[in-house]
Amino acid sequence: MCVTVTIMKFKKTEQGRASNSYRPDWAGEGVWIEVKTRLQAIRAVRDGFFQLANAMADKPALQGYLFLIEPTITEERLRDEWEKAKKTFRPEIIKRLKLFIFKEGRFIGIPTDPEPALCKGLNLICEDELSHGGILLPNPDFNSEILKIIIYQWIMKLGPMTSSWLAETVGCNYRTVATTIESLGNAIVRLSDRRVELRYFPKDDWTRLLAKSNKSRITMRYADRSGQPRSIDSLLQRLKRMRLHEVAVGGILGARHFYPKIDLMGTPRLDLVVHCPCKYADIDFVEQLDPALKREDDPDIPATLVLHFIRRREKFFETDSGEVPWADPVECLLDLHEVRLEPQALEFLNALKHKEKNQ
């Protein structure tokens, strides 16, 4: 007797657009699925649980699945994390929350293994997630992104913001936002309507951000080994013609855009900020920009092109009359520090701090 097993169908959701609420990676009828591929950090498991639980609290009929594809974390560690989640969330939430793992060709479920129909649906998600031609990016450093946005709002004189707006803009849960805001201490002003803003530039927190930027900022360097490298201006002109709305100019050129009087001579490299809220980054445009550019991991070899990836939902790019997207000034400031232009970085920051509103 032949038994036909139906397939539970799930659809990938659109990511990276403005939204007033959390969006899962995949969704089906009455089910939201948060997917983590090749996960290495247990913190991302906790974030996934909290994102789903927050959504489920507002939707009593919704089920939430955290689906880990080929994680490096052990099954024992994941089961321990599940036990912690059971103690954290209300019973009406935990009974609708499930953890599924695909590792080495088999499905594991916590607290129970998935049914055959669900396995088939999850397998299709696996095939899609593992088939991307783009590069897989590390998990976002949400705390760093929150700090950068808070500083951006202060520098641009955009006024106070709510914690929920920060969570939506970054793409993280409320708890992560609350922890970051708490860490800023007296640098934060809390208004009566529960909005927050910076009181002053948080030097100590900025110094810590710089110290860990090599890990928190996803960066790729490219060098030209042809012996006849293109000029930075030539690369910039090519970039303009490509009209890439998710790629913006940062670095020295970006700093000059925001503050033309900055004391900088020459442009040794082109820094680009790539907006990529999803897990995979398409960097085929580098080949189109200049086929002679090759990936270079040796920091002692000068780079012609440097890519920086931002994983938050909103990018804060500006576009001028020439339709060139410019990275936000906080990213440009980080670029100046990265190339050890400390005096110029301080000059740039002071100019931004004293810039008139809407100037």
Secondary structure as GFF3:
##gff-version 3
##sequence-region A 1 359
A	DSSP	beta_strand	11	12	.	.	.	ID=ss1
A	DSSP	beta_strand	26	28	.	.	.	ID=ss2
A	DSSP	beta_strand	31	37	.	.	.	ID=ss3
A	DSSP	alpha_helix	42	58	.	.	.	ID=ss4
A	DSSP	beta_strand	63	69	.	.	.	ID=ss5
A	DSSP	alpha_helix	75	88	.	.	.	ID=ss6
A	DSSP	alpha_helix	91	94	.	.	.	ID=ss7
A	DSSP	beta_strand	97	103	.	.	.	ID=ss8
A	DSSP	beta_strand	106	110	.	.	.	ID=ss9
A	DSSP	alpha_helix	116	130	.	.	.	ID=ss10
A	DSSP	beta_strand	135	136	.	.	.	ID=ss11
A	DSSP	alpha_helix	142	155	.	.	.	ID=ss12
A	DSSP	alpha_helix	163	170	.	.	.	ID=ss13
A	DSSP	alpha_helix	174	183	.	.	.	ID=ss14
A	DSSP	three_ten_helix	185	187	.	.	.	ID=ss15
A	DSSP	beta_strand	188	190	.	.	.	ID=ss16
A	DSSP	beta_strand	196	198	.	.	.	ID=ss17
A	DSSP	alpha_helix	203	211	.	.	.	ID=ss18
A	DSSP	alpha_helix	213	216	.	.	.	ID=ss19
A	DSSP	beta_strand	218	224	.	.	.	ID=ss20
A	DSSP	alpha_helix	232	242	.	.	.	ID=ss21
A	DSSP	beta_strand	247	249	.	.	.	ID=ss22
A	DSSP	alpha_helix	251	258	.	.	.	ID=ss23
A	DSSP	beta_strand	270	275	.	.	.	ID=ss24
A	DSSP	beta_strand	280	281	.	.	.	ID=ss25
A	DSSP	alpha_helix	285	289	.	.	.	ID=ss26
A	DSSP	beta_strand	293	295	.	.	.	ID=ss27
A	DSSP	beta_strand	305	310	.	.	.	ID=ss28
A	DSSP	beta_strand	318	319	.	.	.	ID=ss29
A	DSSP	beta_strand	325	326	.	.	.	ID=ss30
A	DSSP	alpha_helix	329	338	.	.	.	ID=ss31
A	DSSP	alpha_helix	342	353	.	.	.	ID=ss32
###
